[in-house]
Amino acid sequence: MNHTIRIESLSKNYGKQEVLKDINLEVGEGRIYGFIGPSGSGKTTLVKMIVGIDSPDTGTVTVLDKKVPNLKLLQDIGYMAQSDALYPELTGKENLVFFASLFGLKGTALRERIAYVSKLVQLDDAMNKKVVAYSGGMKRRLSLAIALVHDPKLLILDEPTVGIDPELRQSVWQELLELMAQGKTIVLTTHVMDEAAKCEVIALVRDGGILASGSPAELKAEYGAADLEGVFLAAGRGSE
């Protein structure tokens, strides 16, 4: 299997606080890989390392055979942060046009991608409204559209469905599964167990380390658990 991401012996400290410690993992091409864990476990810091927003103190991150950070990778990565980075005085469409232009999209290609992503996140009727008038859920949906607008090879989504209603969450997951079927690699963080169960591979993150990783079925079998919550509790007890 080809690997989109390789992380070797990665550690990160902020002052005296050890945020990540000795992380080693590989993310296969064309898979949905989930980091699951409580707030403060290190999930967001880990995805920031993969994107190249932050750098490790020790260890390496390689994405699409390039060592991170690397500006040449930005064209191939779609990143949705936990906090929405939007321009509130612009409309939804103007936000999409701005971010798409950073990746060189224009003309017919630009119009087609904006039409596609706005429909995907069910914002096509709100594209001409200023973002300042959007609800929190609408802003999350626009952030997801921005992450997808340039058709990246790798999607990195930090808590992508927070604040999104259940019906749209299901629609988003259907599209993520379709994107995976097209060969795209998707890395996401979540603390929602039913979402983690939809990932092909998950890593249980706690206190800056990875307790266990594998497919949901493999982990439930390994820990003799009926569900992923039971896996997480059992893995946590085993690490103490």
N, C-alpha and C positions, 0 to 999 in steps of 0.2 A: 504493500500500500504506500502511495505517496503521502507525505506529511506536509500539511500547510504550515504548521507551527511546531517548533521544537524549543523547549525550555530546559536548560541544564543548570543545575546547582544555583538557582536564583535565590538571592536573599536581599532584603531591603529594610533599612532602619530609618526612622525619623527621630533624630536625637537619640535618646536611650531606648526608645520603643522599637522592638523588633516586629515589623509588620508582616513580612514574609520570610520564611526560613526554609532554605534548601528545597526549593520547588523543582521537580523534574517531571515533565510530561510531554507527550506528543499528541497532536491533534491531526487526525487523518483527513485527507482531502474529501470533500463532498459529504461531510457529516455534520450533525448538530451536536455540539459539545456543550454541556451545561456545567457551570460552577454553582453549587448550591451550598448555602450556609447562612448563618444569622448575620445581622448587621454588625460591622466591625470585625468580621472574620478575615478580611483581606481580599475579598473577591474583586472589589472595584480597583484596588491598587494593582492587582494582577492583570486585569484587562488593560489598565493604563500602560503597563509595561509592554504588553503585546502591541498596542497601537503605537507606542514610542513617545507617549506624552511624558513619561517618566523613565528614568534609567535605574537599573539595579545597582546595588553596591557590589555584589559579586554575582557571577554567573552570566549566562548569555541567553538572548531570545532571538530566534531565527524565524522569519516569516516569509513564505514563498521564496526560500533559499537566499534571503537577504538578511544580514544582521541588522537588528533594530537598535536604535532609531535610524531611519533611512527615508529621506524625503521622497525618493522614487517610489516608495510603497503606497503613498497617499492615494494614488489613482486606483489602487487595487483594494483599498480598505474602506468599508462603510462603517462609521462609528456613531453609535447613539449613546450619549452619556446619561447618567442618572438625572442630571440637571439640564433642563432644556436651554440650549444656546440659540435663541431666536431674536429677531429684530421686531419688537412689539408694534412699532409704528408703520411697519410694512405689512402688506397683505400676505396671506398664505402663499399665493402664487409668486409674489415678489421675493419672498424668502427662498422659495424653491429655485427661481431663476438665478438669484444671487449665488447660492451654493453650487448650483449646476454649472454656472459660468466659471467657477474656480477650477473645474475639471475639463474645461474646454468645450462643453456642450453648447451647441447653437443650432439655429434653424429648425429643420424638421425633426432632427434627433432630439433636440431640447423639448419641443412641443410634445412629441410622443412619450418621452419619459415622464414629463410632468403630468400628462393625462393618465398614464399608467399608475404612477405612485399615488396620485391624489384619489383615484378610484379605489385603489387597494386599501387605503386607510379610511375610506368613506368620508373624504373631505371635499369631494368635487363640487359640492354645493356651497362650500364656505371659502373657496379659494380667493374670492375678491373681498373678503372681510379682513380688516386689520387684526393682527394677532393679539393685540391688546384686548380685543373683545372675545377671544377664545376662552373656553373653559380649560381647566387643567388637563382633562382627558384629551381635548382637541389638540393641545400643545404637544402632548406625548405622541399623538398620531402624526402630527406634522414633523416632529423630530425623526420618527421612523421613516417617513417619506423622504426626508433629506438624506438619511443614511443610505437609502436605496436608489436615489435619483441617478447616480452615475454608473449603475449596474456593476458594482464591485465584485471581485472574486471572493472576498472574505468579508463577512458581516460580523461586527462585534457589538453586541447589544447589552447594555447594562440596565437590568430591570425594565425590559421593554414594554411590559403590559401593565405597569403600575398606573392606576387611575383610569384604565380602559374597561368599559363594561363587558360582561361575559360574552355577549354575542359577537362583538368586534374582536375580542380576544381569540375566540374560536376561528374567526375569519383570518386573523393575522397568522395563527398557527398553521392553518391550511396553506397559506402562501409560503410560510417558512419551509414547510415540508416539500412544496413544489420547487422552491429554489434549491433545496438540497438535492432533489431528484435531477435538477439541471446541472449538478456538479459543484454548486457553490458550498463553501464551508461557512458554518454559522457557529459562533461562540456567544453564549449568553450567560448572564447571571440571573439567579432567581432565588427567592426563599419560599416559593409556592411549590408544594410537593407534586401536584398533578401536572404542572408544567414540566418539572424535572423528569417526570415519567415519560414524557414525549421525546426526550433527547435520546439519541443513539448511545451516547456515552456521557456519564456524569462524573464529576469529581466533588467529593465532600470536603468542604473547606472549613477549618475551624482554627482559631488562634494562629493564623498565618501559615498553617501547614495543610497538606492534603492527607486526610485520614484514610481515604480509600477511593478507588476509581474503577469504573467498568460500566457495562450496560446495566440498566435497571434490573433486568432479570438476573444477571450474574451476581449483582450485589445482594439482591434478596435471597438468592440461593446460598451465597457465602455466609451471610449472617443469620440465616434461618428466620427471616422476617417476612411478614405478610405484605408490608408496604415500605416505601422509602423512608418514612418517618421512623419506622422501627429500625431500618438500616442505620440511619444517622445516630439514633440513640445507642445502638449496640456498638457502632464504631467509636463513638465518643467514650463509652465506658472502657473499651479496649485500649484506648490511648492514655488513660489515666494511670 
